[in-house]
Amino acid sequence: IKNFLTGGMPVHICIAQNYPNPFNPVTSIKYQIPKESFVTISVYNLLGHKVVDLVSDIQPVGYHNIMWNSTDMSGKSVSSGVYIYTITAGDYRAVKKMILIK
């Protein structure tokens, strides 16, 4: 994500690959929003079951960073494996994968 490095206001919405990846037990996901939007960032297992919503709120213009501590909606630690994370904001949707190694 070029603008994460160069500064300035974001001109498009995007989400970066989580870092570190693979991770244990915490990873960071950066994203940028060029206009105030309702944003949802969710994590799914490979069976398509939702593990947790990391963001589900109106987000202001700018650069954002959310951490995931490898826990589910009830706060329980999830198992090692591949997880999918999605961002939805307006008409924009992106999907990326990450790997948890314990």
C-alpha positions as CSV (number, residue, x, y, z in Angstrom):
1,I,0.0,0.0,0.0
2,K,2.0,2.9,-1.4
3,N,0.3,5.6,0.7
4,F,1.0,3.9,4.0
5,L,4.7,4.7,3.3
6,T,4.4,8.1,1.6
7,G,1.9,9.8,3.8
8,G,-0.8,12.2,2.6
9,M,-4.5,11.4,2.5
10,P,-5.5,8.1,0.9
11,V,-7.0,8.4,-2.6
12,H,-8.4,4.8,-2.7
13,I,-9.5,2.2,-0.2
14,C,-7.3,-0.8,0.3
15,I,-6.2,-3.3,2.8
16,A,-2.6,-4.6,3.3
17,Q,-1.4,-8.1,3.9
18,N,-1.3,-8.8,7.6
19,Y,2.1,-8.6,9.3
20,P,3.7,-10.7,10.5
21,N,2.4,-13.6,8.4
22,P,2.7,-16.4,9.5
23,F,2.0,-15.0,13.1
24,N,1.7,-16.2,16.7
25,P,-0.3,-15.0,18.5
26,V,-0.9,-11.4,17.3
27,T,-1.0,-9.9,13.8
28,S,-1.6,-6.4,12.5
29,I,-3.8,-5.4,9.5
30,K,-3.5,-2.0,8.0
31,Y,-6.1,-0.4,5.8
32,Q,-6.9,3.0,4.3
33,I,-10.2,4.8,3.7
34,P,-10.4,7.8,1.3
35,K,-13.9,8.9,2.6
36,E,-15.8,8.2,5.8
37,S,-17.4,4.8,5.3
38,F,-19.0,1.9,7.2
39,V,-16.3,-0.7,7.3
40,T,-16.4,-4.3,8.2
41,I,-13.3,-6.4,8.6
42,S,-14.0,-10.1,9.5
43,V,-12.0,-13.2,9.9
44,Y,-13.2,-16.6,8.7
45,N,-11.9,-20.1,8.9
46,L,-11.4,-22.2,5.8
47,L,-14.9,-23.8,6.2
48,G,-16.3,-20.3,5.8
49,H,-17.4,-19.9,9.4
50,K,-17.0,-16.4,10.8
51,V,-14.5,-16.4,13.6
52,V,-14.6,-12.7,14.6
53,D,-15.4,-9.2,13.4
54,L,-12.4,-7.0,14.0
55,V,-14.1,-3.8,12.7
56,S,-17.8,-3.1,12.2
57,D,-18.3,0.6,12.4
58,I,-18.1,4.0,10.6
59,Q,-14.5,4.8,10.0
60,P,-13.1,8.2,9.3
61,V,-10.9,9.1,6.4
62,G,-7.3,8.0,6.9
63,Y,-5.0,5.2,7.7
64,H,-6.0,2.5,10.2
65,N,-4.4,-0.4,11.9
66,I,-6.3,-3.2,13.7
67,M,-4.7,-6.0,15.7
68,W,-6.0,-9.6,15.9
69,N,-4.9,-11.6,18.9
70,S,-6.1,-15.0,17.4
71,T,-9.2,-15.2,19.5
72,D,-12.8,-15.8,18.4
73,M,-16.0,-13.9,19.2
74,S,-16.2,-15.5,22.7
75,G,-12.5,-14.7,23.5
76,K,-11.3,-18.2,23.0
77,S,-8.0,-18.8,21.3
78,V,-8.3,-20.3,17.8
79,S,-6.2,-23.2,16.5
80,S,-3.3,-23.0,14.1
81,G,-4.2,-22.9,10.5
82,V,-5.1,-20.7,7.5
83,Y,-7.6,-17.9,8.0
84,I,-9.3,-15.6,5.6
85,Y,-9.9,-11.9,6.3
86,T,-12.2,-9.6,4.4
87,I,-12.8,-5.9,4.2
88,T,-16.1,-4.4,3.0
89,A,-16.7,-0.7,2.7
90,G,-19.4,0.6,0.4
91,D,-18.9,-1.3,-3.0
92,Y,-15.4,-2.3,-2.1
93,R,-14.6,-5.8,-1.0
94,A,-11.2,-7.5,-0.7
95,V,-10.1,-10.9,0.6
96,K,-6.7,-12.0,1.9
97,K,-5.4,-15.0,3.8
98,M,-3.2,-15.3,6.8
99,I,-1.5,-18.2,8.7
100,L,-1.5,-18.7,12.4
101,I,1.2,-21.0,13.7
102,K,1.3,-22.0,17.3
